[in-house]
């Protein structure tokens, strides 16, 4: 059964992504992944090379402009992207 926003407790972004991934795995009947594989898949995007590149680009922008902080990510996501 698909989770709705009203039924969910507070979750950090990793927990929310995991809830969505679990729903997708059921929807597409992909039950042959182990718990370790599912956890790895859920967190794989955090180590994407684009996060480091994004951090460098923000640094370049920040050298010329005042940038406000606006993020729906958690602290580990921001740290992995090289953001303060």
Backbone as CSV, one residue per row, in Angstrom:
resi,resn,N_x,N_y,N_z,CA_x,CA_y,CA_z,C_x,C_y,C_z
1,UNK,0.840,-1.177,0.000,0.000,0.000,0.000,0.884,1.239,0.000
2,UNK,0.576,2.175,-0.844,1.367,3.387,-0.990,1.167,4.296,0.222
3,UNK,2.276,4.824,0.747,2.203,5.734,1.892,1.731,7.107,1.436
4,UNK,0.916,7.730,2.252,0.486,9.092,1.956,1.146,10.037,2.930
5,UNK,1.225,11.299,2.563,1.876,12.289,3.415,1.207,12.363,4.784
6,UNK,-0.104,12.222,4.834,-0.824,12.312,6.107,-0.511,11.125,7.012
7,UNK,-0.151,9.979,6.425,0.087,8.773,7.210,1.536,8.631,7.665
8,UNK,2.420,9.432,7.127,3.841,9.290,7.440,4.236,10.089,8.676
9,UNK,5.076,9.499,9.515,5.686,10.290,10.587,6.775,11.164,9.975
10,UNK,7.370,12.032,10.774,8.480,12.838,10.277,9.610,11.903,9.891
11,UNK,10.196,12.131,8.730,11.338,11.354,8.250,12.384,12.310,7.701
12,UNK,13.659,11.964,7.891,14.680,12.745,7.191,14.636,12.348,5.722
13,UNK,15.419,13.007,4.907,15.345,12.795,3.469,15.715,11.361,3.083
14,UNK,16.656,10.751,3.801,17.019,9.361,3.517,15.852,8.422,3.801
15,UNK,15.155,8.658,4.907,13.998,7.838,5.252,12.858,8.008,4.266
16,UNK,12.643,9.240,3.829,11.608,9.499,2.836,11.935,8.815,1.509
17,UNK,13.189,8.924,1.086,13.595,8.248,-0.150,13.435,6.742,-0.024
18,UNK,13.761,6.188,1.139,13.632,4.736,1.342,12.165,4.314,1.280
19,UNK,11.280,5.101,1.869,9.850,4.794,1.822,9.353,4.773,0.377
20,UNK,9.777,5.765,-0.392,9.379,5.839,-1.804,9.962,4.659,-2.579
21,UNK,11.238,4.335,-2.329,11.878,3.209,-3.010,11.162,1.907,-2.685
22,UNK,10.826,1.693,-1.416,10.108,0.474,-1.032,8.785,0.363,-1.777
23,UNK,8.059,1.462,-1.892,6.791,1.468,-2.644,7.028,1.124,-4.111
24,UNK,8.089,1.676,-4.701,8.390,1.402,-6.107,8.776,-0.058,-6.332
25,UNK,9.535,-0.623,-5.393,9.929,-2.025,-5.528,8.711,-2.935,-5.495
26,UNK,7.728,-2.607,-4.661,6.489,-3.380,-4.623,5.706,-3.170,-5.917
27,UNK,5.581,-1.927,-6.331,4.815,-1.595,-7.534,5.353,-2.319,-8.765
28,UNK,6.668,-2.375,-8.887,7.273,-2.997,-10.061,7.710,-4.438,-9.800
29,UNK,7.261,-4.999,-8.693,7.468,-6.400,-8.335,8.930,-6.820,-8.424
30,UNK,9.793,-6.000,-7.842,11.217,-6.295,-7.830,11.611,-6.706,-6.423
31,UNK,11.205,-7.904,-6.028,11.460,-8.382,-4.682,12.707,-9.224,-4.547
32,UNK,13.530,-9.306,-5.583,14.703,-10.171,-5.510,15.967,-9.456,-5.033
33,UNK,15.837,-8.213,-4.587,16.990,-7.487,-4.055,17.112,-7.762,-2.559
34,UNK,18.349,-7.905,-2.091,18.575,-8.089,-0.656,18.445,-6.751,0.066
35,UNK,18.341,-6.787,1.377,18.264,-5.561,2.174,19.505,-4.705,1.966
36,UNK,20.670,-5.324,1.874,21.918,-4.597,1.639,21.881,-3.903,0.280
37,UNK,21.395,-4.594,-0.737,21.302,-3.999,-2.073,20.315,-2.839,-2.109
38,UNK,19.188,-2.992,-1.417,18.190,-1.917,-1.372,18.758,-0.698,-0.651
39,UNK,19.452,-0.931,0.464,20.055,0.177,1.204,21.102,0.896,0.357
40,UNK,21.912,0.121,-0.358,22.929,0.704,-1.243,22.270,1.533,-2.350
41,UNK,21.228,0.988,-2.947,20.503,1.697,-3.995,19.895,2.992,-3.449
42,UNK,19.357,2.935,-2.239,18.739,4.117,-1.632,19.740,5.235,-1.383
43,UNK,20.975,4.893,-1.090,21.981,5.904,-0.756,22.959,6.200,-1.898
44,UNK,22.826,5.497,-3.008,23.792,5.641,-4.103,23.858,7.062,-4.640
45,UNK,22.734,7.744,-4.703,22.725,9.096,-5.279,23.525,10.074,-4.433
46,UNK,23.720,9.783,-3.151,24.471,10.696,-2.281,25.945,10.755,-2.640
47,UNK,26.446,9.719,-3.244,27.874,9.708,-3.593,28.100,10.071,-5.050
48,UNK,27.088,10.556,-5.689,27.225,10.911,-7.101,28.266,12.013,-7.279
49,UNK,29.024,11.916,-8.355,30.057,12.918,-8.642,29.459,14.306,-8.796
50,UNK,28.204,14.381,-9.160,27.579,15.685,-9.356,27.507,16.491,-8.070
51,UNK,27.424,15.818,-6.920,27.377,16.556,-5.659,28.654,17.355,-5.435
52,UNK,29.804,16.749,-5.702,31.068,17.462,-5.543,31.158,18.613,-6.538
53,UNK,30.745,18.361,-7.766,30.769,19.421,-8.780,29.826,20.551,-8.393
54,UNK,28.685,20.200,-7.830,27.735,21.208,-7.380,28.354,22.090,-6.291
55,UNK,29.034,21.455,-5.335,29.686,22.215,-4.275,30.706,23.198,-4.811
56,UNK,31.489,22.781,-5.796,32.490,23.674,-6.397,31.810,24.844,-7.106
57,UNK,30.712,24.575,-7.772,30.005,25.655,-8.478,29.375,26.644,-7.509
58,UNK,28.873,26.138,-6.401,28.320,27.031,-5.387,29.427,27.919,-4.822
59,UNK,30.605,27.353,-4.603,31.735,28.156,-4.130,32.061,29.274,-5.112
60,UNK,32.043,28.972,-6.395,32.315,30.003,-7.414,31.258,31.100,-7.371
61,UNK,30.010,30.710,-7.297,28.936,31.711,-7.211,29.059,32.539,-5.938
62,UNK,29.389,31.864,-4.843,29.481,32.531,-3.543,30.619,33.546,-3.505
63,UNK,31.599,33.387,-4.368,32.705,34.353,-4.406,32.266,35.686,-5.031
64,UNK,31.176,35.668,-5.780,30.695,36.883,-6.444,29.355,37.384,-5.916
65,UNK,28.568,36.494,-5.338,27.219,36.842,-4.909,26.971,36.343,-3.491
66,UNK,26.022,36.959,-2.824,25.577,36.459,-1.519,24.509,35.408,-1.788
67,UNK,24.747,34.206,-1.310,23.818,33.115,-1.546,23.090,32.743,-0.257
68,UNK,21.784,32.714,-0.280,21.044,32.270,0.910,21.045,30.747,0.983
69,UNK,20.801,30.220,2.148,20.693,28.783,2.329,19.233,28.385,2.189
70,UNK,18.976,27.470,1.292,17.636,26.938,1.096,17.799,25.497,0.650
71,UNK,17.464,24.568,1.511,17.666,23.170,1.177,16.619,22.307,1.853
72,UNK,16.203,21.276,1.162,15.345,20.276,1.787,16.164,19.033,2.131
73,UNK,17.477,19.139,2.011,18.357,18.028,2.333,18.739,18.028,3.790
74,UNK,19.242,16.896,4.253,19.703,16.827,5.626,21.189,17.212,5.711
75,UNK,21.725,17.239,6.897,23.100,17.696,7.113,24.096,16.826,6.348
76,UNK,23.911,15.512,6.364,24.862,14.648,5.664,24.829,14.899,4.156
77,UNK,23.671,15.177,3.610,23.578,15.491,2.184,24.348,16.761,1.856
78,UNK,24.175,17.799,2.661,24.878,19.052,2.436,26.385,18.874,2.600
79,UNK,26.790,18.111,3.606,28.220,17.876,3.839,28.836,17.088,2.684
80,UNK,28.104,16.095,2.174,28.598,15.306,1.032,28.738,16.142,-0.219
81,UNK,27.937,17.201,-0.321,28.020,18.102,-1.468,29.093,19.173,-1.264
82,UNK,29.719,19.188,-0.082,30.753,20.176,0.194,30.191,21.529,0.528
83,UNK,28.954,21.555,1.016,28.320,22.814,1.362,28.424,23.073,2.853
84,UNK,28.500,24.341,3.245,28.598,24.661,4.675,27.293,24.387,5.399
